[in-house]
Amino acid sequence: MFKNIKVLSFTHFLQGPSAVQMLSDLGADVIKIEPPKGAWERHWSGADAFIDGVSVFFLLANRNQRSLSIDLRAEEARRIVHRLVEEADVLVENYRPGVMQRLGFDYDALKAINPRLIYCSCTGYGSDGPYLDRPGQDMLLQCLSGMATLSGERDAPPTPVGASIVDQHSATLAAFGIAAALYKRERTGGGSQIESNMLNAALDLQIEPLTYYLNTGPLWARSKPAMGSRFHPAPYGVYRTRDGWIAISLTTLEKLRQALGAPELEHYTGTRWTGATRSTASSRGRSPRAPAPNGARYSMPRTYGTRR
């Protein structure tokens, strides 16, 4: 799909390399610009995972690419980069804001060399604003954005997701933006400057809970056992059983009653669940946050399948 598209990658860690790797997987010709001692991710890996001395962290986000080692502060490096830019279609960078400008490789400087260049910056918080100089790291963004408050049990501390989902989603948005800019260039002939930042990505991942919150108020409190969500009613969640665990998704209580052969659930099958409160089938015209007429509150009577 991106055959003959030439990409210069001034990236390290995970956000930038993952974005570039998506382009290389689609056929782009990528040259990764690295410092003389190699990119940071060549020397570190999660779980201390190295194969024959090679970082698995480097391998997972840098496939289908060539590398060029340059000291970008050297004058000769500037001439080399400029020659590469003349033939490049895309440049992706995720250095700290301001670094590329100090090196003389910012968008304004490079578009003078190649007006068709698509220049993508991947950052933690964008190119301006009060958080500009803060470190942008996945777990930090999960906590700052509120994502860590959506998982875990009641009374548990904020619980980040155990994978670098903000890095990866920000990378996906960057690759998506680059693809759109390439299409725009086919129509207009001109290049573009685009950005993808981790804070926006973390908020975008929460499109569902944040939209509920902004339109109807606070989400339901975390439950015990954890439901896996603060906006899905029971029985949505993960439950312990006699011989392991079971995940129940969008299943009605009536279907669950039939599947488990649990007559105890019959009392609840005519209930419209609203988290801590309930409303009966006859009160469907009421606000979903309105309590039952008698003010009663209900929870799942027990975790089924755990009896011995």
SULDAWO-V684003 format. One record per residue. N is the residue number from 1. NEAR is the number of other C-alpha atoms within 12 Angstrom. Layout:
n=(N N)
near=(NEAR NEAR)
//
This chain:
n=(1 2 3 4 5 6 7 8 9 10 11 12 13 14 15 16 17 18 19 20 21 22 23 24 25 26 27 28 29 30 31 32 33 34 35 36 37 38 39 40 41 42 43 44 45 46 47 48 49 50 51 52 53 54 55 56 57 58 59 60 61 62 63 64 65 66 67 68 69 70 71 72 73 74 75 76 77 78 79 80 81 82 83 84 85 86 87 88 89 90 91 92 93 94 95 96 97 98 99 100 101 102 103 104 105 106 107 108 109 110 111 112 113 114 115 116 117 118 119 120 121 122 123 124 125 126 127 128 129 130 131 132 133 134 135 136 137 138 139 140 141 142 143 144 145 146 147 148 149 150 151 152 153 154 155 156 157 158 159 160 161 162 163 164 165 166 167 168 169 170 171 172 173 174 175 176 177 178 179 180 181 182 183 184 185 186 187 188 189 190 191 192 193 194 195 196 197 198 199 200 201 202 203 204 205 206 207 208 209 210 211 212 213 214 215 216 217 218 219 220 221 222 223 224 225 226 227 228 229 230 231 232 233 234 235 236 237 238 239 240 241 242 243 244 245 246 247 248 249 250 251 252 253 254 255 256 257 258 259 260 261 262 263 264 265 266 267 268 269 270 271 272 273 274 275 276 277 278 279 280 281 282 283 284 285 286 287 288 289 290 291 292 293 294 295 296 297 298 299 300 301 302 303 304 305 306 307 308)
near=(14 23 15 17 27 32 45 44 44 43 40 35 40 43 44 44 49 40 48 54 38 35 42 32 23 23 20 32 31 38 36 36 35 31 22 17 14 24 31 22 30 29 21 23 22 19 9 16 19 19 14 7 15 18 25 22 28 31 27 26 33 36 27 24 31 21 23 24 20 24 21 26 20 15 14 13 23 22 20 22 37 27 16 28 34 24 26 31 42 49 54 48 44 42 36 30 28 21 21 30 20 16 24 23 33 32 33 19 21 34 27 18 23 27 25 31 39 44 42 45 46 49 45 42 34 30 30 16 12 10 20 19 18 21 21 35 27 35 27 27 33 35 25 26 31 24 33 32 30 35 33 27 23 21 15 18 14 22 24 26 24 13 15 25 31 42 39 33 32 43 43 32 35 42 40 22 31 38 30 20 29 33 20 19 21 16 12 13 17 21 32 33 32 30 38 38 43 46 40 29 35 38 27 25 29 28 16 19 27 23 17 17 16 13 11 16 14 18 26 30 27 31 31 25 25 31 34 31 34 34 35 30 34 44 39 28 30 25 26 21 18 13 11 11 15 19 18 26 20 18 19 24 30 24 21 26 21 16 16 18 15 21 18 19 27 20 17 27 26 20 30 33 34 29 32 29 27 33 30 28 17 13 19 19 12 17 17 25 25 24 24 26 15 12 14 14 21 24 23 30 16 19 29 26 19 15 10 7)
//
